[in-house]
Amino acid sequence: MLVMNIQQIMATLPHRYPFLLVDRIEELEEGKRVAGYKNVTVNEPFFQGHFPGHPIMPGVLIVEAMAQVGGAYVSVIDEIGDDRVTYFVGIDSARFRKPVVPGDILRMELELVSKRRGIYQFSGVAYVGDTKVAEAELKATFADK
């Protein structure tokens, strides 16, 4: 079930091209989980330099895409306003299993592990098809702009 299309995501997240890395949110379960997608295309600007003749999506951008899915979840569930900005406070246990290349559809699944004192902790896994390509534990908080 489509929960958020690109227009709704752009109304929720402050990111814009070339740094908006989520195309749709298809699952959002309050207090539990969220799943979103990034359609990886050859015209992404990072492919010009990573790597010419052998394009691979940088792992740090896969983690950022997971974080944006988590940010969309928090913004919707906890109604974070435009006067707030998201800050990473931790990235743990990041692992990159397989390369993500142009033409792939990156599916990011995040489970809410905890929410304490304004810090949200997610366990994230990224897939291409049924293949796990990356995983990380993500922590973020919100602050006034």
Sequence and secondary structure as in RCSB ss.txt:
>XXXX:A:sequence
MLVMNIQQIMATLPHRYPFLLVDRIEELEEGKRVAGYKNVTVNEPFFQGHFPGHPIMPGVLIVEAMAQVGGAYVS
VIDEIGDDRVTYFVGIDSARFRKPVVPGDILRMELELVSKRRGIYQFSGVAYVGDTKVAEAELKATFADK
>XXXX:A:secstr
   B HHHHHHH    TTS    EEEEEETTTEEEEEEE  TT GGGGTS TTS    HHHHHHHHHHHHHHHHH
HHTT  TTEEEEEEEEEEEEE S   TT EEEEEEEEEEEETTEEEEEEEEEETTEEEEEEEEEEEEEE 
